[in-house]
Amino acid sequence: MANLIPLDSVDSALVEALLDRAFEPTRARRTAYKVRDGVDWLPALSFAALDSEERLAGTIQCWPVALTEPAAEGIKPKRHPLIMVGPVAVLPEQQGAGFGQALVTATLAALSPEAPLPQVMIGDPEYYERFFGFSSAYTSGWLLPGPWDPARLLCRTDRPEVLPTRGMLGPWRG
Ligand SMILES: CC(C)(COP(=O)(O)OP(=O)(O)OC[C@H]1O[C@@H](n2cnc3c(N)ncnc32)[C@H](O)[C@@H]1OP(=O)(O)O)[C@@H](O)C(=O)NCCC(=O)NCCS
């Protein structure tokens, strides 16, 4: 059973070392990093999982991002706030023990119940659709600031009818 703690109680060097082991060394070049370039992760939605010996086993971070609708002449483009989920990372030797599901469940439970923002991520649909209801069905008209596989651009929302069908994803800057 995972013991979850707020990510901001963990040394950031340990988090970076875990991410280096869960992903390839060039991870910072991924398009997901560009989407959230320059913004800080959200402490209230970001967690660490500890194993039974209190060692760091996994992490999840979430970020404030925006989907900006295409500009129409004379009208300021409308920005829609979303939560970007990820990276979700579990150490290779700890994978398959439920840490990933515990981390994502904690984040989803921490969203505002009154007005949960839609959640977006780039990830494996086989995992995030199966366990959490993320879907690429809403994102086919969305653009990213780098290359992406449309099947892996996923969104989760209770109200898909209010999601813009077209727009560019990028950092939320207030
Ligand atoms: C993907 C990841 C977060 C899953 O976490 P985990 O703790 O290993 O997985 P869990 O123990 O919660 O879930 C295990 C189940 O999910 C399945 N699963 C795990 N990773 C999967 C993936 N990438 N695609 C499809 N299914 C996957 C397992 O087969 C298992 O299924 P079962 O219960 O039917 O046997 C983790 O493996 C990881 O960190 N991978 C490397 C980094 C990465 O790719 N992150 C995602 C992009 S942000």
The ligand as a MOL file (V3000), in Angstrom:
LIG
                    3D

  0  0  0     0  0            999 V3000
M  V30 BEGIN CTAB
M  V30 COUNTS 48 50 0 0 0
M  V30 BEGIN ATOM
M  V30 1 C 3.1460 4.2080 -16.3570 0
M  V30 2 C 3.4420 4.1330 -14.8480 0
M  V30 3 C 3.2250 5.4910 -14.2100 0
M  V30 4 C 2.4240 3.1130 -14.2260 0
M  V30 5 O 2.6280 3.0380 -12.8260 0
M  V30 6 P 2.7760 1.6010 -12.1090 0
M  V30 7 O 2.8790 1.8540 -10.6570 0
M  V30 8 O 3.8810 0.8610 -12.7700 0
M  V30 9 O 1.3880 0.8820 -12.5090 0
M  V30 10 P 0.2540 0.3510 -11.4970 0
M  V30 11 O 0.8700 -0.6110 -10.5440 0
M  V30 12 O -0.4910 1.5050 -10.9510 0
M  V30 13 O -0.7360 -0.4090 -12.4970 0
M  V30 14 C -0.3830 -1.6790 -12.9730 0
M  V30 15 C -1.3140 -2.0720 -14.1080 0
M  V30 16 O -1.2160 -1.0890 -15.1510 0
M  V30 17 C -0.6860 -1.6840 -16.3290 0
M  V30 18 N 0.2620 -0.7320 -16.9000 0
M  V30 19 C 1.3380 -0.1860 -16.3060 0
M  V30 20 N 1.9650 0.6620 -17.1490 0
M  V30 21 C 1.2580 0.6390 -18.2940 0
M  V30 22 C 1.4090 1.3010 -19.5430 0
M  V30 23 N 2.4090 2.1480 -19.7660 0
M  V30 24 N 0.4920 1.0470 -20.5010 0
M  V30 25 C -0.5410 0.1820 -20.2950 0
M  V30 26 N -0.7300 -0.4860 -19.1160 0
M  V30 27 C 0.1710 -0.2560 -18.1460 0
M  V30 28 C 0.0060 -2.9490 -15.8530 0
M  V30 29 O 0.0840 -3.9050 -16.8830 0
M  V30 30 C -0.9030 -3.3850 -14.7370 0
M  V30 31 O -2.0620 -3.9840 -15.2590 0
M  V30 32 P -2.7650 -5.2460 -14.5010 0
M  V30 33 O -3.2780 -4.6980 -13.1940 0
M  V30 34 O -3.8490 -5.6790 -15.4310 0
M  V30 35 O -1.6810 -6.2540 -14.3040 0
M  V30 36 C 4.8610 3.5990 -14.5510 0
M  V30 37 O 4.9990 2.3110 -15.0890 0
M  V30 38 C 5.9880 4.4810 -15.0630 0
M  V30 39 O 6.4670 5.3260 -14.3270 0
M  V30 40 N 6.4590 4.2730 -16.3090 0
M  V30 41 C 7.5670 5.0520 -16.8770 0
M  V30 42 C 7.2360 6.5060 -17.0160 0
M  V30 43 C 6.0180 6.7580 -17.8580 0
M  V30 44 O 5.9030 6.2480 -18.9610 0
M  V30 45 N 5.0540 7.6000 -17.3390 0
M  V30 46 C 3.7860 7.9060 -18.0070 0
M  V30 47 C 3.8060 9.1410 -18.8510 0
M  V30 48 S 3.6510 10.6540 -17.9340 0
M  V30 END ATOM
M  V30 BEGIN BOND
M  V30 1 1 1 2
M  V30 2 1 2 3
M  V30 3 1 2 4
M  V30 4 1 2 36
M  V30 5 1 4 5
M  V30 6 1 5 6
M  V30 7 2 6 7
M  V30 8 1 6 8
M  V30 9 1 6 9
M  V30 10 1 9 10
M  V30 11 2 10 11
M  V30 12 1 10 12
M  V30 13 1 10 13
M  V30 14 1 13 14
M  V30 15 1 14 15
M  V30 16 1 15 16
M  V30 17 1 15 30
M  V30 18 1 16 17
M  V30 19 1 17 18
M  V30 20 1 17 28
M  V30 21 1 18 19
M  V30 22 1 18 27
M  V30 23 2 19 20
M  V30 24 1 20 21
M  V30 25 1 21 22
M  V30 26 2 21 27
M  V30 27 1 22 23
M  V30 28 2 22 24
M  V30 29 1 24 25
M  V30 30 2 25 26
M  V30 31 1 26 27
M  V30 32 1 28 29
M  V30 33 1 28 30
M  V30 34 1 30 31
M  V30 35 1 31 32
M  V30 36 2 32 33
M  V30 37 1 32 34
M  V30 38 1 32 35
M  V30 39 1 36 37
M  V30 40 1 36 38
M  V30 41 2 38 39
M  V30 42 1 38 40
M  V30 43 1 40 41
M  V30 44 1 41 42
M  V30 45 1 42 43
M  V30 46 2 43 44
M  V30 47 1 43 45
M  V30 48 1 45 46
M  V30 49 1 46 47
M  V30 50 1 47 48
M  V30 END BOND
M  V30 END CTAB
M  END
